[in-house]
């Protein structure tokens, strides 16, 4: 049982993702939101970045353990990159199946993703990349066996690149992803008080979304700095100090709002330059 805590800190564990997942009861989670893009030792030193990593060399290792934690009918939501996503899909198909009928069977379901847009609704190319900017990232969806968990939320989400409104700086953390796509997916695929597990969490957007939706949650990262960044982000989100806007495409216009996590919406600051 994962207890509630007023500031969320005790449900954000510092430790190795494999070990922490193995410590959980099997078939206990409704959703696992996995982001291992910078968590594998194989990525250590990429682009000159040094950081703590978890004790797994390949995504297959952590997917296997995450699959054990999922209850039958539960969903894996796995962030990837253009290199990882097709390989992850192939692995899930081979090991856990490929869904061929409408919500029948289990295994790989589909590939979606998050596309960053600026204030005008145009693709945001301000996210740098050494070999071309990608303006977002793919997300792979799979479920464990047959599932009755269904949602009409799009697997492909548009989102503003998250920034703190007051200073535009992302919590002293290198990769900060938007909250709202995970909120939309978790809301549709889970019920109140069900468990959402977030290994390799970083600033833990999926955990913040789960708490906002009154789901139980557990986040895991190997770095204390990640939990510190999460606590800053959580406070900003609950106070309405983080921009987590999605584009509402209505007659070609963008409908920006500032999600506060408390049911309040304000006008979206910034214009077409992607700044907060």
N, C-alpha and C positions, 0 to 999 in steps of 0.2 A: 504494500500500500504506500503510495507516495503522498506524504502529508502536504497540506497547504502551508505556505509561509508568507508573511506579510510583504517581504521585499523580494521574494523569489530566490534568494541567494542559496538556500539550502537544497533547493531542487536543481541547482546548477552544480554538477559534480566535476571536480578536477581529477582526472585520471585517464587511463587508457581506454579508448572506446571499446575495444574487443573485450577487455576484462570487465568493464562496467556492464556491457550488454549481457555477458554471460552470467552476471550476478542477478539478473532479473528473472522473474518467473517466465517460463516458456508460455507462448500464446497469451500474453498479458496486455499487449498493446493493440489499439485500434489502427494507429498510423505510426510509421517510422519515417521521419523526414531526415534524409541522409545527405550531407554535403561533405564529400571527402576531397574536394578539388585541391586543397592545399594541406591536407592532413597526412598523406602517405609519405613515408620516408623517401620514396622514389622522387618526390617533388622537391626534396630538401635542396636548397641552393639554386633553385630555378630562378632565373632573372636576378641572381645575386641576393636573394632573400634568404635569411637564416631564421629559423623558428623551431619550436618544439613540435615533434610529430608523434603520431600514435604508432602502435606496434603492429602495423599490417603493411605489407608491401603492395598488395593489389586490392582493388575494389571488390573482387570476388570474395575475399576473406571476410570482409565486414558485411557484405550482402548476405552471406550464408548465416552469420550470427543474427543479423537483423531479421532475417526470415524466420528464425526460431522464435524470436520474441513476438512476432506478429500472431495474433489470433487468426483462426480460419475466417476468411472474408476480409481481413485487414489489408491495408494498402501500404505499399512502399512508394514514397515520393522521393526520388533521387536526383539531386542536381548534378549536372555534368558539364562537360565542355564538348567542343566539336569532335575532339579525338575520342573522348571516353564514351559518349552517348551510344554510338552504334555498337561498340564492343560490349557495353553493359546490356543493351537489348539482346544481343546474341547470347550472352551468358545466361540471362534470365530465361530466355526461350529454351535453351538446352537443358537447364537444371530444373526449372519450375513450370515450364509449359508456355504455350502461346494461346491466348484467348482467340477462339475462332467463331464463337457464337455470341450473341448479344448478352453480355454479363453472365455467361455460362463458362464453366471451367475456371482455370486460374492461370497465373503467370503474367507474361508481358501483356500490357493493355494498349498503351500508346505513348508516343513522344509528344510532349508539349514544350513549353518554355516561357521565359520572361523576356520581353522586348522593352528596352528603355526608350522612353519618349521625352522630349523636352516640353516646355510649357505651351508650345503651339501645337503639340501632338505629332510633330515630326520625329523621325528616329533620332535618338540622342547618340551622336558619335563622339562625345566628349570622354567616353570611357576608353582609355588608351590601351593599345596592344602593340607588342613589338612587331608582330607580323599581321597587320591589319586590325582595326577595331572591330569588335563583333556586336557591340550595342546590346548585349544581353547574354542569355545562356539557355541551353536546352535542359529540360526536366523530363525524366523517364518515370512513367507510372506503371505499377504492376500490383496485382492483388493475389493473396495466398488462397488458392482454391476458389470455389464458387463464392460469390459475394452478393449480399443484399444491400450493400452500401453504395448508393448511387447519388450522383449530383449532376446538375446541368451546368455547373460552373465550367468555364472554358479551360481546357488544358493549356491554352496559349493566352497569357496575360500581358497587358500593357501596364507599365509602371514608371513613375518618376524615379530616377536614381536617388536613393535616400541621402539626405543631408540634414544636419541640424540647422534649424532656421536661424538661430541666433549667431552662429559663426561659420556655418558651412563646412565644418570639419567632422569627419565620421568617427568620432570616439577613439581616436588613436589606434584605429584598427584598419588593416590593409584592405579587406574585402567586406563591404557592408551591403547586404541584399535587402530588397524591400520586404515589408511585412505583409502588405495587403494580398498579394497572390496566395501566400500560405494561409492567410485567414479565410479566403474564399474556398480553397480546397478543403481545409480542415472543417470548416463549418458544414460543408455538404456531406462529408464522409464520416463524420463522428457525431456522437450525442454528448450532452452535458455529462461531465464526470468520467468520461472514458479517457484512456491514457494515450498521450502522444509522446513519443520518444524522439529526441533530437541529438544524435551523435555527431561529433565533429562540428559543434554548434557555432563557434565564433560569437557574434553578437546575438545569435539565437532568434532570428525573426519568427521562425515557426513556433518557438516556445512562447514568445510574447503574444502571438496570435492566439495560441491555445489558451493562455491565461485569460485573455480578453473575452474568449468565448466560454469561459468557465469549464474548460477541460482540465483534467489532471495532466501534468507534463513532467518530463525529466530531460534535462539537457546535459551534455557531456562534452568537455574539451580537455586537452592536455595542458593548457596554459592558464595560470591565474590571471594574466592580462586579458584573456578572452572573457572571463567572468566579470572582471572590472568594466570592460567595454559594454558587456551586456547590461550591467546594472545602470550604467549611464544611459544607455539607450532605452531601457525599460522606463526609467524615470521621465525621460524626455517624451516618450510616447504617451504615457499616462497623463502627463501634464499638457499635452498638445503641442510639444516643442519639436516634434519631428514631422517632416513632410513625408507622407506615405501615399501620395495621391495616385490614383489610376485615371486613365483617360476614359471618359464616357463618350463614345463616338455617337454624336447626335447631329445629323445634318452637317457633318464635317467639322463640328466645333468641339472644343475640349471643355469638359465640365470638371474643374479642379476643386477639390475640397481638402481640408486638412483633417485627417483622421486622428482623433485624440485618444481612442480607446475608451472613451467615456460617453459615447453617444452624441458628441458635439461636433459640428462641422463649421469651419470658417473658410473664407476665401483663400484660394491658393496663391501664395506670393510668387514672384519671379515671372520672367517672360520666356522667350524662346531660346535662351542660352543654356538651359539646363541647370541654372543656379537656383539655390533656394532663397 
